[in-house]
Amino acid sequence: MIKILTSNATHAVLNALARVFERETARDVVVEHASAQVMLARIKNGERADVAVLNAPDIDELVTLGVLAADTRRPFARSRIGIAVRAGRPHPDISTPESLKRTLLAARSIAHTVHGASGRYVPELFERLGIPDSARPKIVTRPGGLIGELVAAGEAEIAVQQISELLAVSGIELVGPLPQALQKTLESAAALFAESDQRTASEALLRFFAAPSAAATFTERGLESAGRNA
């Protein structure tokens, strides 16, 4: 069995790819996920597996610490940030920075995570847009997780998160990505744990992730494959 530790942003695509790999190789793959910060902390506190797929800077930190094998590190995916609303609701205009600002100011409530890669960018996004402090009380935050669930439950009107995480939530609809001038592309990477006893099979799994045939699966789940076949 190959065990993968990952974040919420790449959980859906890894699950989909793992099922195909299992069918093609008859090897079991288990994918465990949590928010990026929580998963990084779990690994730094001693949790181990065979493969880690996390934000690229986190993978690099774990390589430096000797937890992950440097010679197995490779790019995994590129992710962008988007806006979602509850299913069936009108889609607001977010096509330009100006229209996005109007939409956010008009919203009753805006949800984002605090510790996720996209959530950490939201305060910078608001600053770049000139969102006044008076609008801050309508911001709803959670430490991590799929923030779109708050919109699906009617607890917030708009969700801001990585598109891959928004697409993973039932009951909401993706409005679209942030305008290009405000977009932040987030990169994830993969590497094998230095202590893995499944190195050969795990390396085959990383090559499978990077294969051209996997690209469509990334796209369907709101990501862009960044892997290089090796």
C-alpha positions in Angstrom: 0.0 0.0 0.0 1.2 3.5 -0.9 0.1 6.2 1.6 -0.1 9.9 0.5 -0.4 12.9 2.8 -1.7 16.0 1.2 -3.7 19.2 1.6 -7.4 20.0 0.8 -6.4 21.7 -2.4 -5.0 18.6 -4.0 -7.1 16.0 -2.3 -9.8 15.6 -5.0 -7.3 15.2 -7.9 -5.1 12.8 -6.0 -8.1 10.6 -5.1 -9.2 10.5 -8.8 -5.6 9.7 -10.0 -5.1 7.1 -7.3 -8.2 5.2 -8.3 -6.9 5.0 -11.9 -3.4 4.0 -10.7 -4.9 1.2 -8.6 -6.8 -0.2 -11.5 -3.8 -0.1 -13.7 -1.3 -1.6 -11.2 -3.3 -3.5 -8.7 -1.6 -1.5 -5.9 -3.6 0.1 -3.2 -3.2 3.9 -2.6 -4.6 5.7 0.5 -4.9 9.5 0.4 -5.1 11.4 3.7 -5.8 15.1 3.7 -6.1 18.1 6.0 -5.6 21.9 5.7 -2.1 22.8 4.4 -0.9 24.1 7.8 -2.4 21.2 9.8 -0.8 18.6 7.5 2.6 20.3 7.5 2.4 20.3 11.3 1.5 16.6 11.4 4.5 15.7 9.3 6.9 18.0 11.3 5.5 16.3 14.5 6.6 12.9 13.2 3.8 11.5 11.0 5.1 9.6 8.1 3.8 8.1 4.8 5.3 7.3 1.4 4.4 10.4 -0.6 3.7 14.1 0.4 1.9 16.5 -1.9 1.8 20.0 -0.4 2.5 23.6 -1.2 5.9 23.8 -2.9 7.5 25.9 -0.1 6.3 23.3 2.5 7.8 20.5 0.4 11.1 22.4 0.2 11.1 22.9 3.9 10.6 19.2 4.6 13.4 18.4 2.1 15.7 20.7 4.0 14.8 19.0 7.2 15.6 15.6 5.7 12.0 14.3 6.1 11.6 14.1 2.3 14.1 12.8 -0.2 15.5 15.7 -2.2 16.1 13.6 -5.4 12.4 12.7 -5.6 11.1 16.3 -5.4 9.1 17.4 -8.5 6.4 19.9 -9.4 2.8 18.7 -9.0 0.2 21.3 -9.9 -0.6 25.0 -10.3 -3.8 26.3 -8.7 -5.6 29.6 -8.9 -8.0 31.4 -6.7 -11.7 31.9 -7.5 -15.1 33.1 -6.3 -18.1 30.9 -5.6 -21.8 31.5 -4.6 -24.6 29.2 -3.5 -26.0 27.0 -6.3 -28.8 28.7 -8.1 -27.9 32.2 -7.1 -27.0 34.9 -9.7 -23.4 35.1 -10.6 -21.9 38.5 -9.8 -19.5 40.3 -12.1 -15.9 39.6 -11.1 -14.4 40.1 -14.5 -12.3 43.2 -13.6 -10.7 44.5 -10.4 -13.3 47.2 -10.3 -16.2 44.9 -10.7 -14.8 42.5 -8.2 -14.5 45.3 -5.6 -18.1 46.3 -6.2 -19.2 42.7 -5.8 -17.3 42.2 -2.5 -18.6 45.5 -1.1 -22.2 44.6 -2.0 -22.0 41.1 -0.5 -23.7 40.5 2.8 -20.8 38.2 3.9 -17.5 36.9 2.5 -16.0 33.6 3.6 -12.3 32.6 3.5 -9.9 30.4 5.5 -7.2 31.8 7.7 -4.4 29.3 7.4 -4.8 28.0 3.8 -2.6 29.3 1.0 -5.5 31.2 -0.6 -6.8 32.4 2.8 -3.5 34.0 3.6 -3.7 35.9 0.4 -7.2 37.3 0.9 -6.1 40.2 3.3 -3.6 41.2 0.6 -6.3 41.0 -2.0 -8.6 43.3 0.0 -5.8 45.7 0.5 -5.0 45.8 -3.2 -8.7 46.4 -4.0 -8.9 49.2 -1.3 -11.7 47.4 0.6 -12.2 49.7 3.7 -11.9 48.5 7.3 -15.6 49.2 7.7 -16.3 46.1 5.5 -14.3 43.7 7.6 -17.2 42.8 10.1 -18.9 40.9 7.3 -15.9 38.6 6.7 -16.5 35.1 7.9 -13.4 33.0 8.5 -12.5 29.4 9.5 -9.0 28.2 10.3 -9.0 25.8 7.3 -11.1 23.4 5.4 -13.5 23.8 2.5 -14.8 27.3 3.0 -17.5 26.8 0.3 -19.4 24.6 2.8 -20.3 27.8 4.6 -21.8 29.2 1.4 -23.7 25.9 0.7 -25.1 26.1 4.2 -26.2 29.7 3.8 -23.8 31.0 6.4 -22.0 33.2 3.9 -22.9 34.7 0.5 -19.5 34.5 -1.3 -16.5 32.1 -0.9 -12.9 33.0 -1.8 -10.6 30.0 -2.1 -8.5 27.9 -4.5 -10.7 26.8 -7.4 -9.9 23.1 -6.8 -11.3 23.4 -3.3 -14.4 25.3 -4.4 -15.2 22.6 -7.0 -15.0 19.9 -4.3 -18.1 21.3 -2.5 -21.6 20.4 -3.4 -24.3 23.1 -3.3 -22.2 25.9 -4.6 -21.2 27.2 -8.1 -17.9 28.6 -9.3 -18.4 32.1 -10.6 -14.8 32.2 -12.0 -11.2 33.0 -11.2 -10.0 36.3 -9.8 -9.2 38.8 -12.5 -5.7 38.2 -13.9 -4.3 41.4 -12.5 -5.2 40.2 -9.0 -4.7 36.5 -9.4 -2.2 34.5 -7.4 -1.0 31.2 -8.8 -0.1 28.7 -6.1 2.2 25.8 -6.8 2.3 22.4 -5.2 5.0 19.8 -5.3 5.4 16.1 -4.5 8.2 14.1 -3.0 8.8 10.7 -1.3 9.4 10.4 2.4 13.0 9.5 3.1 11.9 6.6 5.3 9.4 5.1 2.8 9.8 1.4 2.2 7.7 1.7 -0.9 10.2 3.7 -3.0 9.9 1.9 -6.3 6.1 1.8 -6.3 5.9 5.4 -5.1 8.3 6.7 -7.8 6.1 4.9 -10.3 3.1 6.8 -8.8 4.9 10.1 -9.2 5.6 9.3 -12.8 2.0 8.5 -13.3 0.9 11.8 -11.9 3.2 13.6 -14.3 2.2 11.7 -17.4 0.3 13.6 -20.2 -2.6 11.3 -19.8 -3.2 12.7 -16.3 -3.5 16.3 -17.4 -7.3 16.1 -18.1 -7.9 14.9 -14.5 -6.1 17.9 -13.2 -8.2 20.3 -15.4 -11.5 18.7 -14.4 -10.7 19.5 -10.7 -9.6 23.1 -11.2 -5.9 22.5 -11.4 -3.1 22.6 -14.0 -0.6 19.8 -14.1 2.9 21.0 -13.4 4.6 17.6 -13.5 7.3 16.6 -15.8 7.2 13.1 -17.0 10.3 11.2 -15.8 
